[in-house]
Amino acid sequence: MDIDVKLLRCFEAGLNPRHVEQSAIPATVVGYGEISAIFQIDSDTETVFKRMPLFDDMAQAQEYERMYHDYCRHLARAGLTLPPSQTAIVSVPGHPVVLYIAQKRLPGQRFCHRLIHHLDQEACLSLLEQVVQAAAKVWHFNAETAPDIELAIDGQLSNWVSLPANGKNRLHYIDTSTPLYRINGVEQQDPDLILQSAPGFLRWIIRRFFLDDVMTRYYDPRLVYTDLVANLFKEQKPDLVPAAIAVVNRHLPPDAAPLNVNEVKKYYREDKMIWRLFLAFRRIDRWLKTGLLRRRYEFILPGKIER
């Protein structure tokens, strides 16, 4: 796919991160991740963007861009289907160097976290099994290629889109903007870049108590599947949890302990608390920078996330 780099430069120069719809070139938020918003620019309804304002210089952004494309290539080698995507690095005076990740926009109603609200229980469990089997392609790939290459994956439902293909439904994986993979056992992602979106006053706490978990959990099949099932609480579908656990337990590695409802509930409560606190502190950080220090806050924060 092709993207208009000149348009992105103009967009970045006139961007209002607090109210993207009021930017010189208006944007429309179409979704939220835990860290950043997903938006379309102007009248282009075929493309969505993520904006990564993380970089001190062009070389740092180029390295991240290389990792992004390598990660997508490895995921495709593992057997996952990804939507077409492209990247562009934009440097505007007074702003950090920004990497824009453009992705073909897929139908919102076909995202798996939305489909489960319109399917009966049997169809929901079939969809969950498809997600588990798709994620398992990464574990099979890792088993064959480690330690040369190991991939991480965030398997939660909102990262998968089910689209008709040749009379069947095919899952597309969309959460590729934070490439996590190891080469010869060494993590390629710079953890300090992950911390860039965190308030400065919190970074030492996150680095000491949480960063290792963030950098490793998505390599662990059991933790990835725990997060997937816990996601059903966030999606207000707790009735599916026991049966979803049964689906997951059929696909766990032989040496992994089976999941149980109490464990998943505990995981969900802790995860919910951490992300609520994190978002609250990011909003405080935005207020401090824009309200007191009269500085620009670079990140487009998520709106209210139902949990």
C-alpha positions in Angstrom: 0.0 0.0 0.0 1.1 3.6 -0.6 0.8 6.5 1.9 1.1 10.2 1.3 4.2 11.2 3.3 3.6 14.9 2.4 0.1 14.7 3.9 1.5 13.1 7.0 4.1 15.9 7.4 1.3 18.5 7.1 -0.9 16.5 9.5 2.0 16.2 12.1 2.7 19.9 11.9 -0.9 20.8 12.6 -1.8 18.0 15.0 -3.7 18.7 18.2 -3.0 15.5 20.3 -5.6 16.4 22.9 -8.4 16.9 20.3 -7.3 15.3 17.0 -10.6 16.3 15.4 -9.6 19.9 15.8 -6.2 19.5 14.1 -5.4 21.6 11.0 -6.0 18.4 9.0 -8.8 16.8 11.1 -8.6 13.2 12.2 -11.2 10.8 13.5 -10.4 8.3 16.3 -11.8 4.9 15.3 -10.5 2.8 18.2 -8.3 2.7 21.2 -5.5 0.4 22.4 -4.2 0.4 25.9 -1.5 2.9 25.0 -2.5 4.8 21.9 -5.4 5.7 19.7 -6.1 4.4 16.2 -7.4 7.1 13.8 -8.1 7.9 10.2 -6.9 11.2 8.7 -9.2 13.5 6.8 -11.5 11.8 4.4 -9.4 8.6 3.9 -11.7 5.8 5.1 -9.5 3.0 3.8 -6.5 3.5 6.1 -6.0 3.7 9.8 -2.9 5.1 11.5 -0.9 4.7 14.7 1.4 7.5 15.7 4.6 6.6 17.6 6.1 9.9 18.9 9.0 8.0 20.7 12.2 9.0 19.0 15.0 11.4 19.7 16.5 11.2 16.2 16.0 9.8 12.8 18.4 6.8 13.3 16.4 5.6 16.3 13.1 5.8 14.3 14.7 4.0 11.4 15.8 1.2 13.7 12.3 0.8 15.1 10.9 0.9 11.5 13.2 -1.9 10.5 12.1 -4.0 13.5 8.5 -3.4 12.7 8.9 -4.8 9.2 11.0 -7.7 10.4 8.4 -8.5 13.0 5.6 -8.5 10.4 7.7 -10.6 8.1 8.3 -13.2 10.8 4.6 -13.3 11.8 3.7 -14.0 8.2 6.4 -16.8 8.1 4.7 -18.2 11.2 1.4 -18.4 9.2 -0.5 -15.4 10.5 -2.4 -13.2 8.0 -1.7 -9.5 8.4 -3.5 -6.6 6.7 -1.4 -4.6 4.3 0.7 -1.9 6.1 3.3 0.7 5.5 5.4 3.1 7.5 6.7 6.7 7.3 9.0 8.6 9.5 8.1 12.3 9.9 10.3 15.0 11.4 8.7 18.4 12.2 10.5 21.2 14.0 9.5 21.3 17.7 8.2 17.7 17.7 9.9 14.4 18.4 10.7 12.3 15.4 7.5 10.3 14.7 6.9 6.9 13.1 3.5 6.6 11.5 2.2 3.1 10.9 -0.5 2.9 8.3 -2.7 -0.2 8.0 -5.5 -1.1 5.7 -8.8 -0.4 7.6 -10.8 -3.6 8.2 -14.5 -3.7 8.9 -15.2 -2.8 12.5 -18.0 -5.2 12.9 -15.7 -8.1 12.1 -13.4 -7.5 15.0 -13.6 -10.6 17.3 -14.3 -8.6 20.5 -17.4 -7.3 18.7 -18.5 -10.5 17.1 -18.8 -12.3 20.4 -21.7 -10.0 21.3 -23.7 -11.2 18.2 -22.9 -14.9 18.1 -24.5 -17.7 20.1 -22.3 -19.5 22.7 -21.3 -22.3 20.3 -20.2 -19.9 17.6 -18.3 -17.8 20.2 -16.4 -20.8 21.5 -15.6 -21.8 17.9 -14.2 -18.3 17.3 -12.2 -18.5 20.5 -10.7 -21.8 19.4 -9.7 -20.3 16.0 -7.9 -17.5 17.9 -6.1 -20.0 20.1 -5.1 -22.0 17.1 -3.9 -18.9 15.3 -1.8 -17.8 18.2 -0.4 -21.4 18.4 1.2 -20.9 15.0 3.6 -18.5 16.8 4.4 -21.2 19.4 5.0 -23.8 16.7 7.2 -21.3 14.8 9.2 -20.5 18.0 9.7 -24.2 18.6 11.2 -24.7 15.2 13.3 -21.5 15.0 14.4 -20.8 18.7 16.8 -19.6 19.8 17.6 -18.0 16.4 14.2 -16.2 16.4 11.4 -16.2 19.0 8.2 -14.1 18.5 5.8 -12.6 21.0 2.1 -12.1 20.4 -0.8 -10.3 22.2 -3.7 -12.7 21.6 -6.6 -10.6 23.0 -9.8 -10.6 21.0 -9.6 -7.0 19.9 -6.4 -7.9 17.9 -8.1 -10.3 15.6 -10.5 -9.6 12.7 -12.5 -12.5 11.1 -13.1 -12.0 7.4 -14.8 -14.2 4.9 -12.4 -15.9 2.5 -13.2 -18.8 0.0 -16.4 -19.7 1.9 -14.7 -19.7 5.3 -13.6 -17.1 7.8 -9.9 -16.2 8.1 -8.4 -14.4 11.0 -6.3 -11.3 10.5 -3.9 -10.2 13.2 -3.6 -6.4 13.5 -1.5 -5.6 16.7 1.9 -5.3 15.1 2.9 -1.7 16.2 5.0 -2.9 19.1 7.4 -5.5 17.7 8.6 -7.9 20.3 10.9 -10.7 19.2 14.2 -12.2 20.3 17.3 -13.1 18.2 19.6 -15.7 19.8 17.7 -15.2 23.0 18.2 -11.4 23.1 15.2 -9.1 23.1 15.3 -6.7 20.1 12.9 -4.2 21.5 14.4 -1.3 23.5 12.5 -1.3 26.8 13.2 2.4 27.2 11.1 3.1 24.2 8.2 1.2 25.7 8.5 3.5 28.7 8.3 6.7 26.6 4.5 6.8 26.9 4.7 6.6 30.7 4.9 9.7 32.9 8.4 10.5 33.8 7.7 10.3 37.5 6.5 6.7 37.1 9.2 5.3 34.9 11.5 4.1 37.6 8.6 2.2 39.3 7.6 0.6 36.1 11.1 -0.3 35.2 11.7 -1.9 38.6 8.4 -3.7 39.2 6.6 -4.2 35.9 8.8 -3.8 32.9 10.2 -7.4 32.9 6.7 -8.8 33.0 5.6 -6.6 30.1 8.7 -7.6 28.0 8.3 -11.4 28.6 4.6 -12.3 29.2 3.7 -12.4 25.5 6.3 -15.1 24.8 4.5 -17.4 27.3 1.6 -19.4 25.8 -0.1 -19.9 29.1 0.0 -16.2 30.0 -1.1 -15.2 26.5 -4.1 -17.5 26.8 -4.8 -16.3 30.3 -5.0 -12.8 29.0 -7.2 -13.9 26.2 -9.8 -15.5 28.5 -9.6 -12.6 31.1 -10.4 -10.3 28.2 -13.9 -11.8 28.3 -14.5 -10.0 31.6 -13.5 -6.7 30.0 -15.9 -7.5 27.1 -18.8 -8.1 29.6 -19.0 -11.8 28.7 -18.2 -13.6 31.9 -20.7 -16.4 31.0 -18.2 -17.6 28.4 -15.2 -17.8 30.8 -15.6 -21.4 32.0 -16.1 -22.9 28.5 -13.3 -20.7 27.2 -11.0 -22.0 29.8 -11.8 -25.6 28.6 -11.0 -24.6 25.1 -7.6 -23.1 26.1 -6.7 -26.0 28.3 -7.0 -28.3 25.3 -4.3 -26.3 23.6 -1.8 -25.6 26.4 1.7 -27.1 26.2 1.9 -30.5 27.9 4.0 -29.2 30.7 1.7 -26.2 31.5 -0.8 -26.3 34.4 -4.4 -26.0 33.3 -6.2 -22.7 33.8 -9.0 -22.3 36.3 -11.7 -19.6 36.8 -10.3 -18.2 40.1 -6.9 -17.7 38.5 -8.3 -15.9 35.5 -10.5 -13.7 37.8 -7.4 -12.8 39.8 -5.4 -12.0 36.7 -8.2 -9.8 35.4 -8.6 -7.8 38.6 -4.9 -7.1 38.8 -4.6 -6.2 35.1 -7.7 -3.9 35.4 -6.2 -2.1 38.4 -2.8 -1.6 36.8 -4.2 -0.2 33.5 -6.7 2.1 35.2 -3.9 3.5 37.4 -1.6 3.8 34.4 -4.1 5.7 32.3 -5.0 8.0 35.3 -1.4 8.9 35.8 -1.0 9.6 32.1 -3.9 12.0 32.3 -2.3 13.7 35.3 1.0 13.9 33.3 -0.8 15.5 30.4 -2.4 18.0 32.8 0.9 18.9 34.4 2.7 19.4 31.1 -0.1 21.3 29.3 -1.7 23.1 32.2 1.2 24.0 34.5 4.3 23.8 32.3 2.6 25.1 29.1 4.3 22.4 27.1 3.0 20.1 24.4 1.9 16.6 25.4 2.7 14.3 22.5 0.5 11.3 23.1 -3.1 10.8 22.0 -4.6 9.2 25.1 -7.3 6.6 25.0 -10.8 7.6 26.0 -12.7 5.7 28.6 -12.0 2.0 28.4 -14.8 -0.2 29.7 -13.4 -2.9 31.9 
